[in-house]
């Protein structure tokens, strides 16, 4: 059993976003990963992409998150649930002036990507777009 409070778990940071993994591949036998993620105000959206073999679910806890899913753009606010099926193009980010917090579930687990993403973003300068896209491809994501 694992018991984590808000702001506890395995911490990762990338793109100015703080992530606390509550469940990872190592403790779910790879079935899913779950993170509590804080998006900074006006934060950068990841490149639009599709997950070849992962479903991704979001539950907005606080603030507002702009979602781009397929051809739709909408604002997710506290209490909103968004399910993005494998193969569906998407991106998301906090375009507001206040931080936002959400839960993000990947099935199967995708926490290894965020470990590599944290390393890619560890230098003082943001990585170039090609390096970020290559990382996404290595983890089963197709940039669109």
Secondary structure in CASP SS format (residue, H / E / C, confidence):
PFRMAT SS
TARGET T0000
AUTHOR 0000-0000-0000
METHOD secondary structure of the structure
MODEL  1
X C 1.00
X C 1.00
X C 1.00
X C 1.00
X C 1.00
X C 1.00
X C 1.00
X C 1.00
X C 1.00
X E 1.00
X E 1.00
X E 1.00
X E 1.00
X E 1.00
X C 1.00
X C 1.00
X E 1.00
X E 1.00
X E 1.00
X E 1.00
X E 1.00
X E 1.00
X E 1.00
X C 1.00
X H 1.00
X H 1.00
X H 1.00
X H 1.00
X C 1.00
X C 1.00
X C 1.00
X C 1.00
X E 1.00
X E 1.00
X E 1.00
X E 1.00
X E 1.00
X E 1.00
X E 1.00
X C 1.00
X C 1.00
X C 1.00
X C 1.00
X C 1.00
X C 1.00
X C 1.00
X C 1.00
X C 1.00
X E 1.00
X E 1.00
X E 1.00
X C 1.00
X C 1.00
X C 1.00
X E 1.00
X E 1.00
X E 1.00
X E 1.00
X E 1.00
X E 1.00
X E 1.00
X E 1.00
X C 1.00
X E 1.00
X E 1.00
X E 1.00
X E 1.00
X E 1.00
X E 1.00
X C 1.00
X C 1.00
X E 1.00
X E 1.00
X E 1.00
X E 1.00
X E 1.00
X E 1.00
X C 1.00
X C 1.00
X C 1.00
X E 1.00
X E 1.00
X E 1.00
X E 1.00
X C 1.00
X C 1.00
X C 1.00
X C 1.00
X C 1.00
X E 1.00
X E 1.00
X E 1.00
X E 1.00
X C 1.00
X C 1.00
X C 1.00
X C 1.00
X C 1.00
X C 1.00
X E 1.00
X E 1.00
X E 1.00
X E 1.00
X E 1.00
X E 1.00
X E 1.00
X E 1.00
X C 1.00
X C 1.00
X C 1.00
X H 1.00
X H 1.00
X H 1.00
X H 1.00
X H 1.00
X H 1.00
X H 1.00
X H 1.00
X H 1.00
X H 1.00
X C 1.00
X C 1.00
X C 1.00
X C 1.00
X C 1.00
X C 1.00
X C 1.00
X C 1.00
X H 1.00
X H 1.00
X H 1.00
X H 1.00
X H 1.00
X H 1.00
X H 1.00
X H 1.00
X H 1.00
X H 1.00
X C 1.00
X C 1.00
X E 1.00
X E 1.00
X E 1.00
X C 1.00
END
